[in-house]
Amino acid sequence: MKLFELTIHELHEKLVSKEISAKELAESVFSRIDDVEERVKSYITVTRDEAFAKADEIDKKIASGERIGPLAGIPTAIKDVMNTEGIRTTCGSKILDNYIPVYTSTAVKNLLEEGIVMTGKTNMDEFAMGSSTENSGFFVTRNPWDLERVPGGSSGGSASVVAADEAIFSLGSDTGGSIRQPAALCGIVGMKPTYGLVSRFGLIAFASSLDQIGPFTKDVTDCAIVLNHLIGHDINDSTSVKIDKPDYTKALVNDLNGITIGVPKELMAEGIDPKIKAVIENALKLLEDNGAVVAETSLPNIEHSLSAYYIIAPAEASSNLARFDGVRYGYRVPDAEDLIDMYMRTRAEGFGDEVKRRIMLGTYALSAGYYDAYYGQAQKVRTLIMDDFNRAFADYDVLVSPTTPTTAFKIGEKVDDPLAMYLSDICTIPVNLAGLPGISVPCGTVDGLPVGLQVIGKTLGEEMMLRVAYSFEQSFGWSEKPKL
Ligand code: GLN
């Protein structure tokens, strides 16, 4: 096994026992990047010099006998939606092509303080709007399992980077599925925490009531390790929750005796590829064999999730994106005639089609005459969906479903059909609307492409969710990797 193929927990032991140095580990990962990045195209920016400087620092600590935490020296990629001081941060958009933030987002800062070695910033759909990374203002990222297919989105670069071993783990953001969906399509673990558990300070806002940062990892153990250091109350984010920090690795118990698992029938209905359904049914059997009680349940209102989401998310986006006006950040047209001309042409040239579509939809939904009919109504539907989840969680410890209705689709297949693209998140969007935690774990393949099992937890129910995901992973024993 090459170093770049190992997990955080395996590498940590090797670093502590001085079997390897952080520098050797960084060399291994960057040699992998040199080898495959041209084909996969995960990164917008690679921060090689900074990475080696940080690895050196960690090696000095180890040499001086200082105790290091589990993330120290671990090569980590960050979705380009999170601000990093002094390092270009584009959000996948031409409008931020030349933007260098003056501060670092809290989530990234938390990990940097733990000693991660940042390898670079990953490609994404512009402003995190999309399900394939084809909406990036720069280039398309490829799925390491099949370079003609999409890695999913919007955090496609953060998923492909881990699947292709170009980083040991990465961070993404999930507004409607953008961590879990690409994790499923790339055969890795991806987790969206409870809304408010991870600070959004310094995360470039898409839809503020839905956005959450979370990890992409090679296994559930690594996910728990990263989560331990990612979370925490932040005075800079008024929606960040105040809780005593649990040790999520304690939840990694391989035992499901007496655990109740509900399967929402609406998420196994038509629209889900029958071959995916078959893989999920096998996964359910495995959960039962491990002692869980698995039964069908219902979330009757989630059929309205997509409609509610595509009002709420664009509405919030239209308001959040008003700040990109050519004055405060990034791109400005060079030859404007006056202020209005500058605003209009900067935004016309700087934003891509999908972002413009969302700004128009959102502005319309929030306009005086339509506010109640659209935004108000969508918020009411959102409450009904939350009530559905609450009722289900009265009977079940977790809910499970497929993460996606299909495996990775071909590049170009859905770009001209936004509605078909929006359907990719049919199983993940309800979870964001309700603010719940969700994780996708690999559970098999269909025609050689990975399939993800989604485990949904109660509000702040990360521990039970991780326990179910971990037990499944241990008995399933996923070891397949893309051949690059
Ligand atoms: N695909 C969904 C959208 O386009 C979700 C994106 C996300 O989670 N950031 O809005």
Residues whose N, C-alpha, C, O or C-beta is under 5 A from the ligand:
A	BS01	LIG	A128 M129 G130 S131 S154 S173 D174 T175 G176 G177 S178 D425
